[in-house]
């Protein structure tokens, strides 16, 4: 199951950037192209039967997978950040 694979692939970094925060490091996941494709396929499967006009990705992690998902679905990708962080 995809959730179990994700749990194994994502590295937990305790107390980063401050005490009490458990940072989820996805760089370890990004090293596995097969798992990255499997994630995109799982998103597509969960959207079957839905009309999707565009994919919106929030900040950096949303950019990574949102763009791949939109590209594979053949629809636009819209990056979203805090006001003033993107020129468009």
One Martini backbone bead per residue (centre of mass of N, CA, C, O) as a GRO file, in nm:
protein
   88
    1UNK     BB    1   0.099   0.035   0.018
    2UNK     BB    2   0.156   0.368  -0.010
    3UNK     BB    3   0.169   0.458   0.292
    4UNK     BB    4   0.396   0.260   0.373
    5UNK     BB    5   0.608   0.363   0.174
    6UNK     BB    6   0.616   0.651   0.283
    7UNK     BB    7   0.698   0.590   0.576
    8UNK     BB    8   0.977   0.467   0.479
    9UNK     BB    9   1.085   0.718   0.295
   10UNK     BB   10   1.036   0.919   0.520
   11UNK     BB   11   1.218   1.138   0.706
   12UNK     BB   12   1.278   1.187   1.045
   13UNK     BB   13   1.333   1.509   1.220
   14UNK     BB   14   1.402   1.579   1.521
   15UNK     BB   15   1.397   1.899   1.633
   16UNK     BB   16   1.302   2.040   1.350
   17UNK     BB   17   1.410   2.356   1.393
   18UNK     BB   18   1.276   2.284   1.670
   19UNK     BB   19   1.170   2.204   1.954
   20UNK     BB   20   0.902   1.961   1.888
   21UNK     BB   21   0.975   1.914   1.593
   22UNK     BB   22   0.873   1.694   1.315
   23UNK     BB   23   1.046   1.654   1.039
   24UNK     BB   24   0.961   1.599   0.693
   25UNK     BB   25   1.178   1.431   0.477
   26UNK     BB   26   1.153   1.410   0.111
   27UNK     BB   27   1.432   1.355  -0.022
   28UNK     BB   28   1.426   1.045   0.001
   29UNK     BB   29   1.185   1.010  -0.195
   30UNK     BB   30   1.314   1.161  -0.450
   31UNK     BB   31   1.527   0.918  -0.503
   32UNK     BB   32   1.251   0.761  -0.599
   33UNK     BB   33   1.107   0.734  -0.903
   34UNK     BB   34   0.899   0.505  -0.864
   35UNK     BB   35   0.752   0.628  -0.619
   36UNK     BB   36   0.676   0.896  -0.748
   37UNK     BB   37   0.493   0.766  -0.964
   38UNK     BB   38   0.306   0.621  -0.764
   39UNK     BB   39   0.192   0.875  -0.640
   40UNK     BB   40   0.066   0.993  -0.893
   41UNK     BB   41  -0.115   0.747  -0.952
   42UNK     BB   42  -0.276   0.770  -0.686
   43UNK     BB   43  -0.397   1.044  -0.743
   44UNK     BB   44  -0.539   0.969  -1.006
   45UNK     BB   45  -0.716   0.746  -0.888
   46UNK     BB   46  -0.863   0.942  -0.677
   47UNK     BB   47  -0.979   1.124  -0.941
   48UNK     BB   48  -1.172   0.945  -1.053
   49UNK     BB   49  -1.456   1.111  -1.196
   50UNK     BB   50  -1.323   1.385  -1.196
   51UNK     BB   51  -1.324   1.729  -1.256
   52UNK     BB   52  -1.016   1.869  -1.376
   53UNK     BB   53  -0.865   2.184  -1.453
   54UNK     BB   54  -0.653   2.202  -1.207
   55UNK     BB   55  -0.344   2.239  -1.030
   56UNK     BB   56  -0.271   2.316  -0.690
   57UNK     BB   57   0.030   2.447  -0.542
   58UNK     BB   58   0.176   2.455  -0.219
   59UNK     BB   59   0.450   2.548  -0.228
   60UNK     BB   60   0.711   2.333  -0.254
   61UNK     BB   61   0.575   2.051  -0.234
   62UNK     BB   62   0.340   2.120  -0.426
   63UNK     BB   63   0.520   2.167  -0.670
   64UNK     BB   64   0.642   1.890  -0.716
   65UNK     BB   65   0.366   1.717  -0.740
   66UNK     BB   66   0.174   1.905  -0.895
   67UNK     BB   67   0.325   1.917  -1.162
   68UNK     BB   68   0.330   1.613  -1.226
   69UNK     BB   69   0.025   1.575  -1.221
   70UNK     BB   70  -0.057   1.781  -1.435
   71UNK     BB   71   0.117   1.668  -1.660
   72UNK     BB   72  -0.011   1.380  -1.669
   73UNK     BB   73  -0.312   1.514  -1.712
   74UNK     BB   74  -0.303   1.776  -1.903
   75UNK     BB   75  -0.286   2.026  -1.699
   76UNK     BB   76  -0.273   2.290  -1.517
   77UNK     BB   77  -0.039   2.476  -1.314
   78UNK     BB   78  -0.069   2.631  -0.977
   79UNK     BB   79   0.118   2.840  -0.797
   80UNK     BB   80   0.134   2.886  -0.433
   81UNK     BB   81   0.193   3.183  -0.239
   82UNK     BB   82   0.287   3.424  -0.082
   83UNK     BB   83   0.271   3.737  -0.090
   84UNK     BB   84   0.545   3.834  -0.305
   85UNK     BB   85   0.699   3.547  -0.393
   86UNK     BB   86   0.572   3.594  -0.677
   87UNK     BB   87   0.561   3.768  -0.975
   88UNK     BB   88   0.258   3.650  -1.068
   0.00000   0.00000   0.00000
